[in-house]
Amino acid sequence: MAETTDVAIIGGGAAGCAVAYYLAQSGVRSTIIERDGLGNQASGYSAGGLNPLTGIGIPGPLGAFGWECFQLHIRLYDSLKEQSGIDYQHRTVAKLDLALLESEVSGLKASSALFEGVEGFDAHWLEQEEIAKLEPRISPDVLGGLYDYGNNAVDSHNLTEAFAAAAEKMGSTVRAGNVKSLEGSGGKIDRVILADGEISCGQVVLAMGPWSRRAEAWLGVYIPVDPLKGEIIRLENNGEPFKHDIAGGGGTIYPKLDGLNWCGTTEDWKGFDREPSEQVAREIRQRVVRLVPDLADAKLSKHTACLRPVTPDWLPVLGRAPGWDNVYLATGAGKKGILLATGIGKSVADLMTAGETTLSIQGCAPERFATQLD
Ligand SMILES: Cc1cc2nc3c(=O)[nH]c(=O)nc-3n(C[C@H](O)[C@H](O)[C@H](O)COP(=O)(O)OP(=O)(O)OC[C@H]3O[C@@H](n4cnc5c(N)ncnc54)[C@H](O)[C@@H]3O)c2cc1C
């Protein structure tokens, strides 16, 4: 019998699974089609930070949407954990942003203004001696640092699985499959063509992350999403777990609940290269050893590389594909795709079910790029 679905969601990363979840909350069943396993690309190997106050476009065009996504995450945790049966370890974190050079001190002190008056956040400058009391293994060479509290973090692989599992419990489906093209006419797609068959569908959501440009040929629509490679090394602890995220000099240490220190992260435009590089691992280690000398001989437990989906203006691409009645884009979240997953899922589901959303996605419309390709 021919396979059919109301909504075919192509891509089982955080974006696709979040759309499936919010659609299911509105009573719409979907099929997530994923070729590499759920959350096995960037959504499974990100640092999992949900920082709504800093990053490209924040403050700025992504600020309001980022804050809404952050609030959605906070409100979602208990119910999604319960619905899915998966604890994705949403928690509040504190960070020490360290100055290694005199020239960095004033900028870091000034950045405390970003946190001022923001509910749930706090930031203040600490001298070297105060930092040594909080984290004695931090290098005595640091000149001080900004302590900030209030950011949240999750296990992004488990978050992705939780969205999908909850959607499945509400009647949606996850299907392994490699989508090769879309077929349809008159502004409507009615079939998804896979390597091993085809699925008839009422609507389509493209959530293919850094591979989204593949759909340009299927739709004749410009979808400028490019891959930005990022690597993370996981170092074992030589002692007690760190109590803070630690950053400075281009290195960051995220102590995770798996007991490992996730260290990174890098940004390289290398096409679709996903090979972890030993040279990059050495560079990351050099950077974090300047912050915590003990990490020089910490055992390397795991090293991953994956690809962020980045648009020319660093804003995601959300909404109906120009020229198509039943095709939606949910992609391009760049370095913020775990933070933005809630808002991507909710806004796209809102547009599909109600034709509008209250979330601040005005700058994210697919039409902002050249519309139809020849
Ligand atoms: C090192 C690193 C650290 C990061 N840290 C953070 C962080 O701290 N906070 C944060 O918010 N963000 C972070 N990010 C960014 C975040 O991980 C991404 O923005 C997010 O995961 C993108 O999700 P996605 O679902 O759009 O893409 P993906 O996770 O790439 O998912 C897309 C899926 O589509 C599937 N797919 C593609 N084409 C097809 C096809 N033809 N058929 C079937 N399936 C297909 C792929 O297999 C993939 O699973 C980080 C990223 C990296 C690389």
The ligand as an SDF file (V2000), in Angstrom:
LIG
                    3D

 53 58  0  0  0  0  0  0  0  0999 V2000
   30.1730   22.7560   17.5550 C   0  0  0  0  0  0  0  0  0  0  0  0
   28.7690   23.3140   17.6030 C   0  0  0  0  0  0  0  0  0  0  0  0
   28.2950   23.8770   18.7790 C   0  0  0  0  0  0  0  0  0  0  0  0
   27.0140   24.4240   18.8310 C   0  0  0  0  0  0  0  0  0  0  0  0
   26.5590   24.9530   19.9940 N   0  0  0  0  0  0  0  0  0  0  0  0
   25.3130   25.4770   20.0580 C   0  0  0  0  0  0  0  0  0  0  0  0
   24.8130   26.0050   21.2780 C   0  0  0  0  0  0  0  0  0  0  0  0
   25.4900   25.9920   22.3050 O   0  0  0  0  0  0  0  0  0  0  0  0
   23.5560   26.5340   21.2780 N   0  0  0  0  0  0  0  0  0  0  0  0
   22.7690   26.5670   20.1540 C   0  0  0  0  0  0  0  0  0  0  0  0
   21.6520   27.0710   20.2290 O   0  0  0  0  0  0  0  0  0  0  0  0
   23.2260   26.0630   18.9760 N   0  0  0  0  0  0  0  0  0  0  0  0
   24.4610   25.5190   18.9080 C   0  0  0  0  0  0  0  0  0  0  0  0
   24.9300   25.0150   17.7320 N   0  0  0  0  0  0  0  0  0  0  0  0
   24.0940   25.1440   16.5230 C   0  0  0  0  0  0  0  0  0  0  0  0
   23.0290   24.0460   16.4490 C   0  0  0  0  0  0  0  0  0  0  0  0
   23.6180   22.7990   16.7260 O   0  0  0  0  0  0  0  0  0  0  0  0
   22.3900   24.0400   15.0520 C   0  0  0  0  0  0  0  0  0  0  0  0
   21.9460   25.3360   14.7160 O   0  0  0  0  0  0  0  0  0  0  0  0
   21.1690   23.1110   15.0300 C   0  0  0  0  0  0  0  0  0  0  0  0
   21.5140   21.8330   15.5090 O   0  0  0  0  0  0  0  0  0  0  0  0
   20.6040   23.0020   13.6270 C   0  0  0  0  0  0  0  0  0  0  0  0
   19.5100   22.1150   13.6980 O   0  0  0  0  0  0  0  0  0  0  0  0
   18.7920   21.6310   12.3690 P   0  0  0  0  0  0  0  0  0  0  0  0
   17.7160   20.7040   12.7730 O   0  0  0  0  0  0  0  0  0  0  0  0
   18.4300   22.8260   11.5530 O   0  0  0  0  0  0  0  0  0  0  0  0
   19.9560   20.8860   11.5440 O   0  0  0  0  0  0  0  0  0  0  0  0
   20.6060   19.4360   11.7460 P   0  0  0  0  0  0  0  0  0  0  0  0
   20.8290   19.1000   13.1600 O   0  0  0  0  0  0  0  0  0  0  0  0
   21.7810   19.3860   10.8320 O   0  0  0  0  0  0  0  0  0  0  0  0
   19.4840   18.4650   11.2090 O   0  0  0  0  0  0  0  0  0  0  0  0
   19.1680   18.3860    9.8350 C   0  0  0  0  0  0  0  0  0  0  0  0
   18.8430   16.9220    9.5560 C   0  0  0  0  0  0  0  0  0  0  0  0
   18.3540   16.7920    8.2200 O   0  0  0  0  0  0  0  0  0  0  0  0
   18.7740   15.5290    7.7400 C   0  0  0  0  0  0  0  0  0  0  0  0
   18.6950   15.5490    6.2800 N   0  0  0  0  0  0  0  0  0  0  0  0
   19.2920   16.4330    5.4470 C   0  0  0  0  0  0  0  0  0  0  0  0
   18.9840   16.1560    4.1720 N   0  0  0  0  0  0  0  0  0  0  0  0
   18.1790   15.0640    4.1980 C   0  0  0  0  0  0  0  0  0  0  0  0
   17.5280   14.2800    3.1830 C   0  0  0  0  0  0  0  0  0  0  0  0
   17.6670   14.5750    1.8840 N   0  0  0  0  0  0  0  0  0  0  0  0
   16.7640   13.2320    3.5640 N   0  0  0  0  0  0  0  0  0  0  0  0
   16.6200   12.9070    4.8820 C   0  0  0  0  0  0  0  0  0  0  0  0
   17.2040   13.6080    5.8790 N   0  0  0  0  0  0  0  0  0  0  0  0
   17.9720   14.6680    5.5370 C   0  0  0  0  0  0  0  0  0  0  0  0
   20.1990   15.4010    8.2730 C   0  0  0  0  0  0  0  0  0  0  0  0
   20.6140   14.0590    8.3050 O   0  0  0  0  0  0  0  0  0  0  0  0
   20.0670   16.0300    9.6620 C   0  0  0  0  0  0  0  0  0  0  0  0
   19.8500   15.0540   10.6660 O   0  0  0  0  0  0  0  0  0  0  0  0
   26.1900   24.4230   17.6620 C   0  0  0  0  0  0  0  0  0  0  0  0
   26.6580   23.8250   16.4970 C   0  0  0  0  0  0  0  0  0  0  0  0
   27.9340   23.2810   16.4490 C   0  0  0  0  0  0  0  0  0  0  0  0
   28.4160   22.6510   15.1690 C   0  0  0  0  0  0  0  0  0  0  0  0
  1  2  1  0
  2  3  1  0
  2 52  2  0
  3  4  2  0
  4  5  1  0
  4 50  1  0
  5  6  2  0
  6  7  1  0
  6 13  1  0
  7  8  2  0
  7  9  1  0
  9 10  1  0
 10 11  2  0
 10 12  1  0
 12 13  2  0
 13 14  1  0
 14 15  1  0
 14 50  1  0
 15 16  1  0
 16 17  1  0
 16 18  1  0
 18 19  1  0
 18 20  1  0
 20 21  1  0
 20 22  1  0
 22 23  1  0
 23 24  1  0
 24 25  2  0
 24 26  1  0
 24 27  1  0
 27 28  1  0
 28 29  2  0
 28 30  1  0
 28 31  1  0
 31 32  1  0
 32 33  1  0
 33 34  1  0
 33 48  1  0
 34 35  1  0
 35 36  1  0
 35 46  1  0
 36 37  1  0
 36 45  1  0
 37 38  2  0
 38 39  1  0
 39 40  1  0
 39 45  2  0
 40 41  1  0
 40 42  2  0
 42 43  1  0
 43 44  2  0
 44 45  1  0
 46 47  1  0
 46 48  1  0
 48 49  1  0
 50 51  2  0
 51 52  1  0
 52 53  1  0
M  END
$$$$
